[in-house]
Amino acid sequence: MLEVTGLNAYYGTAHVLQDVSLTLGAEPVALIGRNGMGKSTLCKALSGVLGPGNRVTGSVRLEGEELGGKPAHRIAKAGIGYVPQGRRLFQSLTVDEHLLIVGARRDDAWTPERVYELFPRLAERKHVSGTSLSGGEQEMLSIGRALLTNPKVLVMDEPSEGLAPTVVETLIETIKDLAAAGMGLLVVEQNLGVATSLAERVVVMVSGSVATETTSQDLLSDPEQQKRFLGVEPLAEAA
Ligand SMILES: Nc1ncnc2c1ncn2[C@@H]1O[C@H](COP(=O)(O)OP(=O)(O)OP(=O)(O)O)[C@@H](O)[C@H]1O
């Protein structure tokens, strides 16, 4: 579905993403790595939102269509949906307005009505400002906004960050349902429990490159891997 080859990203002259290659099929992929290894930069480079003055080179092919270095609106239209770290909502827009400005058509697969069916809580909060929502509601809105671009692949940057465990559980189920319905999923997660619940394939980034690939099963059963790849104390010891 998604084929990334030799992708590089530069913030000004800083060469942050270095020759990243990665393929994504129907199976969800979790992207892990210590802080500052380039996970968010990869999400931004794939989505075309690196910002002015910054540069992306290399190939990003979605079902054969070349999107590398293309502007964000082209990439979104082609089918890469982006759910940014920190949710990035507007204080001045209500929930409903966040969904309406995406400009989905009534005959699109995803409409604001369908987003409200997926997240009934958002329907109850339609007229509330985006930044007045709880963390979990903000994540729902950020996902809903991305779904309105009718993505073939969803790129999610730390969806569970700052959320209570019960909220995270519900969120995991929703994301799994989307993936089971055929949406490609690349998810950055620092939370090992969330990463391994969402994906069996786990790609590890070190210093702006893909260092290795492992599986959730191996990662969960190997505290040394957890320490090496995430720089955190293993799950069992942290509990
Ligand atoms: N806008 C920017 N301008 C310059 N350098 C940046 C910018 N954003 C990130 N960087 C640098 O790029 C490198 C990769 O950062 P990135 O945020 O992609 O890492 P990350 O793996 O997502 O880390 P984290 O888990 O802390 O978000 C870091 O050295 C960071 O300081």
The ligand as an ORCA input file, in Angstrom:
! r2SCAN-3c Opt
* xyz 0 1
  N      11.314     22.136     13.737
  C      12.528     21.630     13.980
  N      13.645     22.329     13.668
  C      14.879     21.823     13.881
  N      15.113     20.611     14.424
  C      14.055     19.866     14.772
  C      12.708     20.340     14.579
  N      11.852     19.389     15.031
  C      12.630     18.369     15.477
  N      13.940     18.656     15.336
  C      15.078     17.776     15.672
  O      14.991     16.611     14.879
  C      15.361     15.469     15.627
  C      14.229     14.454     15.568
  O      13.096     14.970     16.263
  P      11.674     14.252     16.275
  O      10.728     15.153     16.981
  O      11.348     13.805     14.909
  O      12.001     12.978     17.169
  P      11.015     11.961     17.874
  O      11.642     10.629     17.697
  O       9.643     12.149     17.381
  O      11.136     12.386     19.387
  P      10.015     12.647     20.505
  O       9.606     11.292     20.940
  O      10.781     13.388     21.533
  O       8.916     13.433     19.866
  C      15.695     15.951     17.033
  O      17.080     16.100     17.117
  C      15.006     17.287     17.117
  O      15.699     18.147     17.984
*
